């Protein structure tokens, strides 16, 4: 079973679609819909528990069961994980999905809609799990959790060449750091990795953090510094298991990265892709004009999201084609 990719309607690549513009405006001015005159500001005084509760409540409010998708708790004792099963998907293949949430929030349940939509397009089952969150558990706790459950996945009979790593935002960075940890430990790496706006540099040294701050409709003021500060804790922000940008990227599997031009994390993608290519890794990077954080996961709400997600699905299947069953 291959991805339900389909054909996307051709359009003028130089201009944002009307639906994408509407989504951008809605996200940029979402505070007004909440009755707030000013955009949200995140700092050390912001309640992490409230952030988590808002994240969970929002996910629950918008969750809609999808036809052909089922959810089954995984038999993994160390932390909560669940299978997202796609009807008629090949049982030998699996996406190990690393959820986003700024390293401080999010979980398997909050990401059900996002992951379900992705794997329904892709046609492969997923395993989603609750890695430990900061600030209670700073880096590299999440990477150690991810490595452990990947090891468990291998013991369940899944072959590395049938496993896909995928993640969004913070989860994308954790996915990359997990690859580095697995490589260091001599654990066989998965076949391919797909990243949506990954966070790869905890030193916040990319120029886009400044140049795209006003254009970014998704990142509240102060949130990057606050969240990454929690994730680093007392550790080294340049350690590869914290900031994979600074790791030895040689030997990593093929990677596809989708990122928007109008997001502060843009350079986390472009700089990582450049270094990976220089290290001999097969990398496909696409920076979408006018697009924002993790936009492909909103497919099919607007054409750009559908096109980007289709590209990701095709890239994954191109690297699984020799193992199609």
N, C-alpha and C positions, 0 to 999 in steps of 0.2 A: 504493500500500500504506500503510494507516494503522497506528497503534499497536495492539498486541494488549492493549488496555486492560482489557476485560472489566468485569464488575460486581463490586463489593466488597460483602461482607455488611455490613448495617447493624448497628451496635452502639452501646453507650452511650459517647458521646464523652467523658464526664467521667471514665471509668476506663480505665486501661491494660489491655490484653488480658493474659491469663495468659502467653502466649508472649513478649510484650514484657517482662513482669516477669522472666521466667526469663532472657532475654537480658541484661537490665540487671544482674541479680545475677551472671551469669557474667562479664560484663565488669568489673564493680566489683571482684570478688574473683579475677580471673584469676591474680594472683600466687600464690594458694594452690595453684592447679592446677599451677604450676611448682615447687612445693616451697619457696616463699619466704614468710617470715612477714610481711614488710612490702611495701607497694606500691613499685613502681619510682620512683626519683628521677632526674631528668635534670639535669645541670649541665655546666659547661665541661670537666669531667674525664671525661665520658662519651665513649666512642669513637664517632665518627661512622661510621667504617668498620664497626664492629660493629652499629650501628643499621641501616645499609644492608643488611648481610648478613642480619640477622635478618628484615628486611622482605622481602627476596628469598626467603629460605628458607621463610618462612611462606606466602608467595604460591604458591611452587612446591608446597609440601606439600598445600595445599588446592585447587590448580587441577584443574578437571575440564572436559575438552572438552565443549562444548555442541552438541547436534544443530542443524544448520542454520547453524553459525557457522564461518568460516574466517579464518585469519590470513595476511596477505601483506605482506612487507616493502615499504615505499614506496620509490620511486625518488627519494629526496631525499638529497643528498650532504652536507648540512651537519651533520646529526645523525641518530640512529636514529629512525625512525618506522615505524609499520605500520598497514595497513588491517585493520579488523575488519569482515568482510563478513557480512551477514545474508542468508540465502537469500531470493530474490524481492524484495529491497529495491530501491527505485528508484535507478538509478545516478546520477541528476542531483542527489541530495540527500546531504548528509554532515554528521555531527556532528564537530566539531573538539573533542576531549576533552582537558582539562587535568588531569592526574593530581595527586592530593594526596600528602602525605608530609612536611608540616612544612617545606617548602622545602629540606630537606637529604637526603631519601631518596625512594624510589619511582621508577618508570619505566614504560614501556609494557608490559613483560612482567609486572611485579608487579601491574599493574592490569587484566590480561586478564579475570579473573573478573568484576570490578566493572563494567567497561565492556561486556563481552559480555552480561551480564545486563540492563544498562540498554538497550542498543540492540536486544536481542532483544524486549524489551517495546515499544520504540518503533517498530521496523521500519525503521530507517535505518542505513546503514553509518557507521562511525566511522574517524577518523584520530587515532591516539594517538602522542605523540612524547616524546622525552627532552630536555626543556629543561635547561640547565645548572643545577647545584645549588650551594647555599651549603654550607659557608663558602668553598669555593674560588672560587666565582663569585657574589658577592652581587648584590643588586638594583642595576640593572635588567636583568641578563644574561638572566634567564628571560623577561622581557617582550620584549626584543629578539629572542630566539630564536623566541618565539611569533608575533611580528609578521612575522618573516621567513618562517616556514613558512605562515602565513596568506596572505601575498603569493604564495608558491609555489602554494598551493591554488587561488588565483584564476587563475593562469596555466595550470592544468590543465583549465580550462573550466568550473569550478563558478561559478555566479552567486551573488552575495552573498545574494539572497533565497531561496536554497536551502541556505544554510549555517547550522548551529546551533552556538553556543558552549556548552559544558557543562563543569563542573568541580566538584571536591569539595575542601573545606578550603583548603589552600594553593593548590591549582589553581584554586579559585573566585576567589580574590583575584587571581591572575595573569591569569585570563580577563578580569576587570573592568579591570585595569590595561592589558591589551592593547587592549581597546576604546578606552580613552582615548588610547593611543599611536597607534592607527590613525586615530582622529578627528583628532588633531593633525597627522598626516601626510597627511590628505586621502584615506585609503584607504576605500572603501565598506565599511560595517559589515554584519555578518551579520543575518539576519532576526530572531533571537530568542536569548535566553541563559537557561540553566537552571543554578542554583547550589545546591549541597548544603553547608550550613554553611560558607559562605565566610569566609576570613580577610581582612578589608579594612582593618584598623587596626593598624599595627605599633607604635603608641604605647601599646597595651594600656590604653586609657583607658576602655573600657566597664565599667560596674559589674558585669556578670555575671562578669568575671574574678575578682571577690572573692565575690560573693553565690552563685555556683554552683560554687565550687571543690570543696566537699565532695560535692555532688550529682553532679558530672560523673564518669562511670565510665570515660571514655576518655582523659583528658588527665593524664599523669603529672605529679607535682609538679615544678616547675621547667622543664618542657619548653617552655612558651610563651615564657618569657623567654629561654631558651637558643636555641631555633630562630629566633625573630624577631631576636635579637641577631646571629646568624650572617647572616641574610638582609639586614639593614640594613647590616652592615659599617661602613664609615666614612661612609656616606651619610646623607641626611636622612630620618628615619622618616616625615615628613609629605609627602614628594614623592608626587604622584599615581601615578607608576609603581611606587612601593613600597607606598603606602597609598591605594588608590583612593577610600577614604572622603573624602579631602581634595581630590579632583579636581573639575573642572567636569563634572557628569553630564548636562548638557543634550544632547539629541540622541542619546542611547543607545537601542538597540532595546529592545523589550519584554523584561522580566526576570521570571522566577519564582524565588523563594527558599524552600527548605524547611529548617527548623532546629528543633532540639529545645529545649524550655525548660530541660532539665537539662544544659546545656553552657556552658562558659565563653565560647565564641565567640558566644553568642546575640546579644549586643548589636552585634557586628560586622554581623550581618544586619539587626537592627531599625533601627539607626541609618543604615545604608546605604540601606535601603528607604525610610525617611522622607525622606532627602535627595534620593533619586532621584525620588520622587513630587513633592516640592516643586520639582524641576527640570523637571517636565513629562514624566517618563518613565512609561510604563505598567509598573507593578510589581504582582505578586501575591506577597505574603509570607504564609507560614503558620508560626506557632510552635506546635509540637505539645507538649501537656502531657505531662510525664514522659519525653519522648523525648531521645535522646542524639545525639552527633556523627555526622552523615552516615547516619542510620538508614534513609532510603528505599532506599539501595543494597543493603540486606539483604533486600529483597523476593525471594521471598514467604515469608520465615521467620516473619513475624508480621503481623497485619492492618494495623497502622498503617503499616508499611513499604510494603505493597502499595497502600494507599490513597494515600499520599503520592507514590509513583512513578507511579501512574495519573494523578494530578493533573498531574504534570510532563509526562507524555507527551501528555495532552490539550491542555495549554497550548501545547506546541510545535506540535502539529498544527493547532491553531486559527490559528496565525500562519504556517503553511505551506500552508493549505488553498487559497489562491488560486493556488498553484503546483503542485498535485497533478498528477502525470503518470502 
